[in-house]
Amino acid sequence: MLRQVLHRGLRTSFSRLGHFIASHPVFFASAPVLISILLGASFSRYQIEENVEHLLAPKHSLAKIERNLVNSLFPVNRSKHRLYSDLQTPGRYGRVIITSFQQENMLDQHHTDLILKLHSAVTRMQVQRPGFNYTFAHICILNNDKTCIVDDIVHVLEELKTARATNRTNFAITYPITHLKDGREVYNGHQLGGVTVHSKDQVKSAQAVQLTYYLQTINSLNDMVAERWESNFCDTVKLFQKSNGKIKMYPYTSSTLREDFQKTSRVSERYLITSLVLMVTVAVLCCSMQDCVRSKPWLGLLGLVTVSLATLTAAGIINLTGGKYNSTFLGVPFVMLGHGLYGTFEMLSSWRKTREDQHVKERTAAVYADSMLSFSLTTAMYLVTFGIGASPFTNIEAARIFCCNSCIAIFFNYLYVLSFYGSSLVFTGYIENNYQHSLFCRKVPKPEVLQEKPAWYRFLLTARFSEDTTDAEEANTYESHLLVCFLKRYYCDWITNTYVKPFVVLFYLIYISFALMGYLQVREGSDLSNIVATATRTIEYTTAQQKYFSNYSPVIGFYIYESIEYWNTSVQEDVLEYTKGFVRISWFESYLNYLKKLNVSTGLPKKNFTDMLRNSFLKAPQFSHFSEDIIFSKKYNNEVDVVASRMFLVAKTMETNREELYDLLETLRRLSVTSKVKFIVFNPSFVFMDRYSSSLGAPLQNSCISALFLLFFSAFLVADSLINVWITLTVASVEFGVIGFMTLWKVELDCISMLCLIYGINHTIDNCAPLLSTFVLGKDFTRTKWVKNALEIHGVAILQSYLCYIVGLIPLAAVPSNLTCTLFRCLFLIAFVTFFHCFAILPVILTFLPPSKKKRKEKKNPENREEIECVEMVDMDSTRVVDQITTV
């Protein structure tokens, strides 16, 4: 009873709102336009988010804490020779992979000379600034002897060239660790790629060589120069390749990922314009019909204008509040379209159900009473689900900003549909009541006048006048609309046919089977190349790196941050046991082997061990740089203690992928918790992967919980709680199918796909809730009859919104970007699967599942009984005459 009272009260409130808007249409049409123009002027403050880590890395992660600890113990300026592979922080750098089109040996004399020539060109490259020209020597990271640090592979190639020049044949390069002439062991696993080895790990050939140039960023001027140097570096590599056509080079810098991430916005512009043109065309056609008076082409266009004004308002607010734009915002307009277009088309569908002899204000009030309750509830669902995603509980900033922007846009879209689109409906209503042409706003002449006009003129001004139609014909006035005619005359009868239902159920079982198959293969994606434009340096470099340099994982720093008994043999064995299975490319094992060669016992007392450690660094040149990996601390009695140390590990891998690296990270993390020695492991890529799965699933999980919470409490607002049960089941079926088919379509669960799944919850409720509400609340007829009624009432609005939405999505598939590719596939699957449920699954399943629609027989009321005197007449020959009073 309470639900019915609330339901009627809300309908009455919306009816009065509609009547009020119809009384002041000019104000409600102009106010949203003025607000949008004023806020749109804030684009003078337009800013782009340049920090990709801020957007895509989990905000609260253990890896960031570990990075701060590592930087405090071993600053970059102490790392010197330890710049293996983005040692602690990427900073500023330039990197290039050199290979050949014919996959030749890059270590032969010709290619070695080319690589050294490229190296010379890079180091001589200049960045012009007022009053000074900077070269690599001015901004590079310096060694102890104040010379620039370069990759050890450059020294290897120089020694190889010298050996060839002097006809020295005993020089050999080993892989993945080789020795230089100064006695140093250097790791070349990330500098030589596609390596073929002889016995004893001697390199026979290498198909690729990678060079890296690290730059200083100690102040803002230095950072500006380094950024310019990176740009010049890419240009220099490009020019060098043009002059040497037989080699292929893949440059990459610290700015490349950011540039390619934002490039998606630039390459999408013309495709989005095409999408807009297609949607305008289809929206106008969907709202048009043969009757030139009752056709509403302007409302199709104004529906898109309403969504555009709301999007512009939201963007203006984001700019005014200091928000920054990023490429994930491309998905916001499509979130708006799915919700806004359906709301506008549902209002137009309600308008068709009103009586034409009513005043425009009364018709508008009826439209608001009929359509605004469901539209308000679905809008509330959008705000709650995306609002939870915009909360601090969301650990990925890109997802939080997207949800925040979506919330603002959806809120203003709701207000603008109520005001701007509602007033537009009023204006077109007056045009219809005055029998003016819906497109040209010209008075339509009477039929007898049209008979004297040419055929094309009569075709353009075809209309049915109410005084010439009966009540039955007036009820079918809008059946000349193509979609209305299709649903009412053909589709509704076909989908509820007894012989069609088994095939629909069979298709649903097939749908569930394939969805389950895909659901069991779901993959989490944290590869940053999935969010950038295609045919970019990021994609080309990543592809080449995976092809040639996938034998070993990225270099992982192993940091011991406590003072342990290094002189204790058992401690040494524990540390070596923890790193078992890795290639160790740092001091610990090498130094222990060095001590054993000197016949020095590793069981020396603490003082003797630390003294020997320090002295050996001074006496043994090959270990002089190991002092960078050990932190000594003097105590009050001049004793020296080792407070921290580090080594670097590389895992042998068959393929460099994120899942394997994530598993490696988790294994080392568990080991650090249970080990006797306190240590941490770190690589800059861990910042993006750490707790990525939990951070990624949190917005969707919170949104699902909030959706269920809202569905539960909205049960008191809807007329029947069974509606919410059906909505919940439908959402679960759609989301399950989308995740499954998304995986089969090679879409991983990343930030973009997760945001699309949040939208999928709301999109399903948007389209299925009115159908289910009409069916559940229907009385007195059979289930099949109410399924037909629900499709006839709401099916046209659903079809119109889907046609516009799909044609708007199609150009998105052609955008050369991985981000938009993911966006298109997810949104298309959401639209297709929801459409399949609205027009196939639900109409069939509802015909044989609750609620029951059996017509209840009225009980006979004793007070309404009539007494009828029945006289039985018999033949005259019979002596029996019966007078009987019978109650009927």
PyMOL commands that set and color helices and strands:
alter all, ss='L'
color gray80, all
select helices_A, chain A and resi 2-23+25-45+52-56+62-73+76-78+80-82+109-123+136-139+152-165+199-201+220-243+256-267+269-286+297-320+327-353+360-389+397-433+447-450+455-460+466-468+471-475+477-480+482-495+501-519+528-531+537-548+569-578+587-597+606-619+621-629+658-674+686-689+692-714+722-744+751-777+783-814+818-845+862-864
alter helices_A, ss='H'
color red, helices_A
select strands_A, chain A and resi 92-100+127-129+132-134+177-179+185-187+192-197+203-215+247-253+556-560+582-584+630-634+640-651+679-682+867-872+882-887
alter strands_A, ss='S'
color yellow, strands_A
deselect
rebuild
show_as cartoon
